[in-house]
Amino acid sequence: MLGVSYNAEAVREVLVQLRTCFRLPRSVVDVLEAEMKAKKVNILGYVQELLLRRYEAIRERPSSTAQALAGRRQRSR
């Protein structure tokens, strides 16, 4: 691909998405930015917190996704 690595392209795409708040509507971005400011975190810290909360929610409920992941972990041992 003309000397451009896929990793570099992926990093560029992530940076664009972060810079534009994932192209969400302005009204949504305003609310999220206000929460980030109140929590005194940047967008990376905010996304990390959201992913951690999502992970905890998935682990807490017996869903097909959580069961599938648990089964995969057991088989790989």
GROMACS elastic network, one bead per residue, 0.5 to 0.9 nm:
[ bonds ]
;  ai    aj funct       b0    kb
    1     4     6  0.57498   500
    1     5     6  0.73432   500
    1     6     6  0.84611   500
    2     5     6  0.86099   500
    4     7     6  0.84135   500
    4     8     6  0.68025   500
    4     9     6  0.71413   500
    5     8     6  0.52879   500
    5     9     6  0.64161   500
    5    10     6  0.86829   500
    6     9     6  0.50235   500
    6    10     6  0.60614   500
    6    11     6  0.85975   500
    7    10     6  0.50381   500
    7    11     6  0.61689   500
    7    12     6  0.85929   500
    8    11     6  0.51280   500
    8    12     6  0.62020   500
    8    13     6  0.86724   500
    9    12     6  0.50740   500
    9    13     6  0.62237   500
    9    14     6  0.87095   500
   10    13     6  0.50919   500
   10    14     6  0.62493   500
   10    15     6  0.86485   500
   11    14     6  0.51359   500
   11    15     6  0.62037   500
   11    16     6  0.86640   500
   12    15     6  0.51048   500
   12    16     6  0.62043   500
   12    17     6  0.86566   500
   13    16     6  0.50913   500
   13    17     6  0.61766   500
   13    18     6  0.85878   500
   14    17     6  0.50963   500
   14    18     6  0.60983   500
   14    19     6  0.84834   500
   14    22     6  0.89298   500
   15    18     6  0.50881   500
   15    19     6  0.59667   500
   15    20     6  0.85534   500
   16    19     6  0.50864   500
   16    20     6  0.61807   500
   16    21     6  0.84096   500
   16    22     6  0.78912   500
   17    20     6  0.52589   500
   17    21     6  0.58102   500
   17    23     6  0.67745   500
   18    22     6  0.59832   500
   18    23     6  0.87426   500
   18    43     6  0.72582   500
   18    44     6  0.81000   500
   19    22     6  0.75832   500
   19    23     6  0.88098   500
   19    43     6  0.89216   500
   20    23     6  0.52618   500
   20    24     6  0.76272   500
   20    29     6  0.88892   500
   21    24     6  0.61000   500
   21    25     6  0.89432   500
   21    29     6  0.66339   500
   21    43     6  0.82655   500
   23    26     6  0.84321   500
   23    29     6  0.87319   500
   24    27     6  0.82646   500
   24    28     6  0.64033   500
   24    29     6  0.63243   500
   25    28     6  0.54002   500
   25    29     6  0.63559   500
   25    30     6  0.87747   500
   26    30     6  0.60699   500
   26    31     6  0.87535   500
   27    30     6  0.52042   500
   27    31     6  0.65898   500
   27    32     6  0.88579   500
   28    31     6  0.53337   500
   28    32     6  0.62715   500
   28    33     6  0.85748   500
   29    32     6  0.50707   500
   29    33     6  0.58838   500
   29    34     6  0.84229   500
   30    33     6  0.51849   500
   30    34     6  0.61645   500
   30    35     6  0.87285   500
   31    34     6  0.51455   500
   31    35     6  0.63790   500
   31    36     6  0.87565   500
   32    35     6  0.50906   500
   32    36     6  0.62065   500
   32    37     6  0.86230   500
   33    37     6  0.60946   500
   33    38     6  0.85434   500
   33    42     6  0.88711   500
   33    43     6  0.82675   500
   34    37     6  0.50843   500
   34    38     6  0.61788   500
   34    39     6  0.86320   500
   35    38     6  0.50021   500
   35    39     6  0.61255   500
   35    40     6  0.83704   500
   35    41     6  0.88548   500
   36    39     6  0.50980   500
   36    40     6  0.58604   500
   36    41     6  0.53567   500
   36    42     6  0.64264   500
   36    43     6  0.71466   500
   36    45     6  0.86925   500
   36    46     6  0.65169   500
   37    41     6  0.64360   500
   37    42     6  0.77774   500
   38    41     6  0.80053   500
   39    42     6  0.88681   500
   39    46     6  0.86033   500
   41    44     6  0.77949   500
   41    45     6  0.55411   500
   41    46     6  0.61237   500
   42    45     6  0.53748   500
   42    46     6  0.61650   500
   42    47     6  0.87131   500
   43    47     6  0.60321   500
   43    48     6  0.84269   500
   44    47     6  0.52035   500
   44    48     6  0.60869   500
   44    49     6  0.85816   500
   45    48     6  0.50310   500
   45    49     6  0.61521   500
   45    50     6  0.86619   500
   46    49     6  0.51196   500
   46    50     6  0.62424   500
   46    51     6  0.86654   500
   47    50     6  0.50342   500
   47    51     6  0.61235   500
   47    52     6  0.85435   500
   48    51     6  0.51869   500
   48    52     6  0.61784   500
   48    53     6  0.86498   500
   49    52     6  0.50934   500
   49    53     6  0.61678   500
   49    54     6  0.86050   500
   50    53     6  0.50843   500
   50    54     6  0.61525   500
   50    55     6  0.85938   500
   51    54     6  0.50247   500
   51    55     6  0.61087   500
   51    56     6  0.86200   500
   52    55     6  0.50317   500
   52    56     6  0.62190   500
   52    57     6  0.86238   500
   53    56     6  0.51224   500
   53    57     6  0.61947   500
   53    58     6  0.86883   500
   54    57     6  0.50327   500
   54    58     6  0.62026   500
   54    59     6  0.86270   500
   55    58     6  0.51734   500
   55    59     6  0.62169   500
   55    60     6  0.86811   500
   56    59     6  0.51090   500
   56    60     6  0.61474   500
   56    61     6  0.89351   500
   57    60     6  0.52039   500
   57    61     6  0.66481   500
   58    61     6  0.56968   500
   58    62     6  0.78073   500
   58    63     6  0.74374   500
   58    65     6  0.77842   500
   58    66     6  0.62815   500
   59    62     6  0.73673   500
   59    63     6  0.85314   500
   59    66     6  0.62557   500
   60    63     6  0.89294   500
   60    66     6  0.87925   500
   61    66     6  0.76146   500
   62    65     6  0.82291   500
   62    66     6  0.63266   500
   62    67     6  0.67523   500
   63    66     6  0.52755   500
   63    67     6  0.61119   500
   63    68     6  0.84386   500
   64    67     6  0.50167   500
   64    68     6  0.58691   500
   64    69     6  0.84817   500
   65    68     6  0.51041   500
   65    69     6  0.61862   500
   65    70     6  0.85949   500
   66    69     6  0.51425   500
   66    70     6  0.61248   500
   66    71     6  0.85710   500
   67    70     6  0.50498   500
   67    71     6  0.60790   500
   67    72     6  0.85609   500
   68    71     6  0.51060   500
   68    72     6  0.61866   500
   68    73     6  0.87052   500
   69    72     6  0.50911   500
   69    73     6  0.62813   500
   69    74     6  0.87550   500
   70    73     6  0.51632   500
   70    74     6  0.63297   500
   70    75     6  0.87737   500
   71    74     6  0.51779   500
   71    75     6  0.62571   500
   71    76     6  0.87110   500
   72    75     6  0.52208   500
   72    76     6  0.62537   500
   72    77     6  0.89981   500
   73    76     6  0.52809   500
   73    77     6  0.67180   500
   74    77     6  0.56080   500
